[in-house]
Amino acid sequence: MKKVSLKEILDTILDWKVQAISEHNDGRVKQHYLSLLKDVNHASHWPVPRAPPGDAFWDPGLARDEEFGF
């Protein structure tokens, strides 16, 4: 499997955003890019893990980090 850099991923998402609002694209093309962006948004919002019962020192790490919205 080819490794993809974070920059390549973010560049692709930015391109999709541009295509989704471009006046040069018709409604069907815009809808396609909006659908891709919706899929990315949905995949990036994982459920917050629950603390195991009786574990007072459990740390969810970034799962509850408000700065990054996880």
HUZISUL-V496451 format. One record per residue. N is the residue number from 1. PHI is phi in whole degrees, -180 to 180 (* if undefined). PSI is psi in radians with two decimals (* if undefined). OMEGA is omega in degrees with one decimal (* if undefined). Layout:
N PHI PSI OMEGA
N PHI PSI OMEGA
This chain:
1 * 2.35 179.2
2 -74 2.32 176.0
3 -81 2.34 179.6
4 -114 2.35 -179.0
5 -77 2.78 177.2
6 -61 -0.68 178.6
7 -60 -0.73 178.4
8 -64 -0.69 178.4
9 -64 -0.83 -179.2
10 -66 -0.64 176.1
11 -63 -0.70 178.6
12 -65 -0.77 179.2
13 -63 -0.71 177.5
14 -63 -0.73 177.4
15 -61 -0.73 178.2
16 -62 -0.70 178.2
17 -62 -0.76 179.2
18 -62 -0.78 -179.4
19 -65 -0.58 -178.1
20 -68 -0.44 -179.0
21 -111 -0.03 -177.3
22 -66 2.30 178.0
23 -73 -0.21 179.1
24 -80 -0.24 -178.7
25 -100 2.55 176.8
26 -81 3.07 -175.9
27 -60 -0.64 -178.6
28 -67 -0.73 179.0
29 -67 -0.77 177.8
30 -59 -0.75 -179.9
31 -63 -0.66 177.7
32 -60 -0.84 -179.4
33 -69 -0.64 175.3
34 -63 -0.64 177.5
35 -65 -0.73 177.6
36 -63 -0.75 179.2
37 -65 -0.66 177.3
38 -63 -0.72 178.2
39 -62 -0.73 178.1
40 -64 -0.78 179.3
41 -61 -0.78 179.9
42 -63 -0.76 -178.2
43 -68 -0.43 -177.4
44 -86 -0.10 179.7
45 -109 1.37 178.8
46 -74 2.68 175.8
47 -67 2.55 178.5
48 -71 2.21 179.7
49 -65 2.58 178.3
50 -95 2.56 177.8
51 -69 2.40 175.6
52 -61 2.54 -179.7
53 -57 2.30 176.0
54 79 0.11 -179.0
55 -101 1.62 -176.3
56 -72 -0.34 -175.1
57 -107 0.29 -178.4
58 -69 2.31 179.9
59 -119 2.03 -179.6
60 -75 -0.03 179.2
61 65 -2.29 -178.0
62 -74 -0.10 -177.4
63 -60 -0.46 179.2
64 -118 0.35 -178.1
65 -75 1.90 -175.8
66 -68 -0.49 -179.8
67 -61 -0.66 -177.7
68 -100 -0.06 176.3
69 70 0.44 179.2
70 -87 * *
